[in-house]
Amino acid sequence: MVRQLQLIIRLLKDKRVHPLIKVLPFLSLIYLIYPDFIPGPFDDAVVIGLFTQFFMSLVPDDLVDEHRYEQEAEKIKTNQEDSIIEGEFWEE
């Protein structure tokens, strides 16, 4: 879920995504502010999920794939940097 949120943020920042499509995630957040039709968190989660899926389906697949690839590359780079252990070599 965190990766999906990161992907949506990356797509919102991309200038190639049409501005009207970028409005969808914000509409779901506005829904949280206004009074609900059905009280409780379940309907909020459903509305946010639907708007998110609708947003992802409207963004061109090549842009989504490009950002997923970059996201995966950043994750691999971070994992590699975390596994490096600094030290000194002593030769006797």
C-alpha positions as CSV (number, residue, x, y, z in Angstrom):
1,M,0.0,0.0,0.0
2,V,2.9,2.4,0.7
3,R,4.4,1.6,-2.6
4,Q,1.1,2.4,-4.3
5,L,0.9,5.7,-2.5
6,Q,4.5,6.5,-3.5
7,L,3.6,5.6,-7.1
8,I,0.6,7.9,-7.1
9,I,2.7,10.8,-5.7
10,R,5.2,10.2,-8.4
11,L,2.5,10.3,-11.1
12,L,1.0,13.5,-9.6
13,K,4.4,15.2,-10.0
14,D,4.8,14.0,-13.6
15,K,3.9,16.8,-16.0
16,R,2.9,14.3,-18.7
17,V,-0.1,13.2,-16.7
18,H,-3.1,15.3,-17.7
19,P,-4.1,17.9,-15.0
20,L,-7.8,16.8,-15.0
21,I,-6.7,13.2,-14.2
22,K,-4.6,14.6,-11.3
23,V,-7.7,16.0,-9.7
24,L,-9.1,12.5,-8.9
25,P,-7.0,11.7,-5.8
26,F,-7.8,15.1,-4.4
27,L,-11.5,14.6,-4.9
28,S,-11.3,11.5,-2.8
29,L,-9.6,13.5,0.0
30,I,-12.2,16.2,-0.2
31,Y,-14.8,13.5,0.4
32,L,-13.2,12.9,3.8
33,I,-13.8,16.5,4.8
34,Y,-17.5,16.7,3.9
35,P,-20.1,14.8,5.8
36,D,-20.5,11.2,4.8
37,F,-23.7,9.6,3.5
38,I,-23.0,6.5,5.6
39,P,-21.2,7.0,8.9
40,G,-18.0,5.1,9.6
41,P,-14.6,4.6,8.0
42,F,-15.7,1.8,5.6
43,D,-17.3,4.1,3.0
44,D,-14.3,6.4,3.2
45,A,-11.9,3.6,2.4
46,V,-14.1,2.4,-0.5
47,V,-14.4,5.9,-2.0
48,I,-10.6,6.5,-1.7
49,G,-9.9,3.1,-3.2
50,L,-12.3,3.7,-6.1
51,F,-10.8,7.1,-6.9
52,T,-7.3,5.7,-6.7
53,Q,-8.1,2.8,-9.0
54,F,-9.9,5.2,-11.4
55,F,-6.8,7.5,-11.4
56,M,-4.4,4.6,-12.1
57,S,-6.6,3.3,-14.9
58,L,-6.7,6.7,-16.6
59,V,-2.9,7.3,-16.5
60,P,-1.3,5.9,-19.6
61,D,0.2,2.4,-18.9
62,D,3.7,3.4,-20.3
63,L,3.9,6.2,-17.7
64,V,2.8,3.8,-14.8
65,D,5.3,1.2,-16.0
66,E,8.1,3.8,-16.2
67,H,7.5,5.0,-12.7
68,R,7.2,1.5,-11.3
69,Y,10.6,0.6,-12.9
70,E,12.2,3.8,-11.5
71,Q,10.7,3.0,-8.1
72,E,12.1,-0.6,-8.2
73,A,15.5,0.7,-9.3
74,E,15.6,3.1,-6.3
75,K,14.6,0.3,-4.0
76,I,17.4,-1.9,-5.3
77,K,20.0,0.9,-5.0
78,T,18.9,1.7,-1.4
79,N,19.2,-2.0,-0.5
80,Q,22.6,-2.2,-2.0
81,E,23.8,0.9,-0.1
82,D,22.4,-0.5,3.1
83,S,24.3,-3.7,2.7
84,I,27.8,-2.1,2.3
85,I,29.9,-2.4,5.4
86,E,32.7,0.2,5.8
87,G,35.9,-1.1,7.2
88,E,39.7,-1.2,7.0
89,F,41.8,-4.0,5.5
90,W,44.8,-5.0,7.5
91,E,47.6,-6.9,5.8
92,E,50.1,-8.7,8.0
